[in-house]
Amino acid sequence: LTGDTLRGFDHLTAVKFDGLRITIDGLERLGQLPSLRTLEFDAYCADLLWDAPHEYRGLYFFLNLETLTIRTNMLEWCMIFLEMVASSHLQVLSITSIGRPAPSIAMAALCAVVGTGPWNDILHTLQILSGRLDDTRYAVETYRPSDVFAPLLTCSALRRISMYGRCRVPRGDATLEAWTAAWPNLSHLDLRNPPDDHPKGWQWSARDIEQSLLAVM
């Protein structure tokens, strides 16, 4: 689907694509729709270069979006795409990486974009899945809580959080205390650790966890 094929649909309020290929100019066209509230699509980076939205930086799209669901084989792409989303009405954000888990630097950048977006005082549901939980082709990625959770503490309206996949984020008492203070209305928390099929990975101590989080509080 290209921008030209999507012309004439100015009154769309919901768009859900499953298994359809959409070009960057197609996404740009969707971003200009004044009434679009719900968007769900697949972004496969064999078709869309992960850094392709760079040319659109500085432009503002999806001004009235309320629900955004992205399925991709490269989580890094979502970080740049979210910089195009200018909606202060976004309440539900779901990002699923069905390929390898994102490296730590990419996950940190993604969470930073989520935590500083124009939606950060209204976003109530956040789901980030980094790789498939049982995909043993990839080693488990370990993320620092200061990189993942600390940027999200600004999202004060969060009520539902799901974050798991082929990754783990160590959590200590300091992490839990920060959550309690930042998200007083939290009612759903879904965190899952993958099986230890790569046991030689880097392990964090409880002291490492707490000092990491406290350093950014």
PABA-723778 format. One record per residue (C-alpha): residue in one letter; x, y, z. Coordinates in steps of 0.25 Angstrom, whole numbers, plus 5000, padded with zeros to 4 digits. Layout:
<kelums>
AXYZ ...
</kelums>
This chain:
<kelums>
L500050005000 T500550144996 G500150284999 D499450284985 T498650164988 L498150225001 R497650354995 G496150384997 F496050315010 D495950445018 H494950405028 L495550275033 T495550265048 A496250125050 V497250055041 K497649915043 F498649845034 D499049705036 G500049645027 L499949755017 R501249835012 I501149985014 T502250085009 I502750205017 D501950295008 G500750215011 L500950235026 E501150385023 R499850385017 L499150315029 G499850415038 Q499150525031 L497750475033 P497050565042 S496050465048 L496950345050 R496850295065 T497350145063 L498550095055 E499049955055 F500049905045 D501249815042 A502649885039 Y503649775033 C504949835031 A505249755019 D504249845012 L504449975021 L505850015024 W505850035039 D506450175038 A505550215026 P504650315035 H505850405037 E505450485025 Y504150525032 R504750565045 G504250705049 L502950675043 Y501750645051 F500750535048 F499650455055 L499150575062 N497850505068 L498350365070 E497850295082 T498250145080 L499550095073 T499949955070 I501249925063 R501749785060 T503149785054 N504449695052 M505349805057 L504949885070 E505949995066 W505050045055 C503950075065 M504750175072 I504950265060 F503450245056 L502950295069 E503750425067 M502750455056 V501550425065 A501050565070 S499750525077 S499550565091 H498350475091 L499050345091 Q498550245102 V498950105097 L500250075091 S500649935087 I502049895081 T502349755078 S503749705072 I503549565066 G505049555062 R506249565071 P506149635084 A506649785083 P508049815088 S508049895101 I508350025094 A507150015085 M506249985096 A506750095105 A506550195093 L505150135091 C504750155105 A505250295105 V504450335093 V503150275100 G503450345113 T503650485107 G502550475096 P501350575096 W500450465102 N501250435114 D500150495124 I499050415117 L499650285113 H499050175121 T499350045114 L500750005110 Q501249875104 I502649855099 L503049705095 S504549695091 G504649565083 R503849435085 L503949375099 D504249235095 D505149265083 T506449205087 R507149245074 Y507549375082 A508249395095 V507449465106 E507649615106 T507849675120 Y507349825121 R507749915132 P506549965140 S507050115139 D506950095123 V505650035123 F504750075134 A505350205139 P504950275126 L503550225127 L503350285141 T502850415135 C501650335129 S500750365142 A499450315136 L499950175133 R499050065138 R499449945130 I500849905127 S501349775119 M502849765117 Y503449635113 G504049545102 R505449495100 C505949585110 R505949615125 V506049745134 P506549715148 R505649775158 G505949805173 D505249875184 A505650015179 T505049985166 L503749945172 E503650065181 A503950155169 W502750085162 T501850115174 A502150255174 A502050285159 W500850195156 P499850205167 N498750155158 L499450025153 S498549915152 H499149815142 L500649775142 D501149665133 L502649635134 R503249495130 N504649445130 P505049355119 P505549215122 D507049205126 D507549135113 H508749225112 P509149225127 K510549285124 G509949425122 W510249545130 Q509549545144 W509149665152 S509249665167 A508249725176 R509249845179 D509449865164 I507949875162 E507649975173 Q508850065170 S508550065155 L507150115158 L507450215169 A508450285160 V507350335151 M506350365162 
</kelums>
